[in-house]
């Protein structure tokens, strides 16, 4: 199969983590557990977690490629807190 005909890998995930202050962080990764640990350790984590720590993974969507994961992340980030809580069943 030529490079042009390769289908994008569907191994990207969209995730939401609850922070210690009750806020939500949304991101994308190919490994949600590893990314959670990176946020917890602080060295490779998002600046969002400066002064707070990740508590738990609230949500994840699988089977995205990089592009669709980024688009879905943007959709979720544009939601209000109430819309996110409704989506999460909180």
PyMOL commands that set and color helices and strands:
alter all, ss='L'
color gray80, all
select helices_A, chain A and resi 3-5+32-41+47-49+66-77+81-88
alter helices_A, ss='H'
color red, helices_A
select strands_A, chain A and resi 12-19+24-29+54-64
alter strands_A, ss='S'
color yellow, strands_A
deselect
rebuild
show_as cartoon
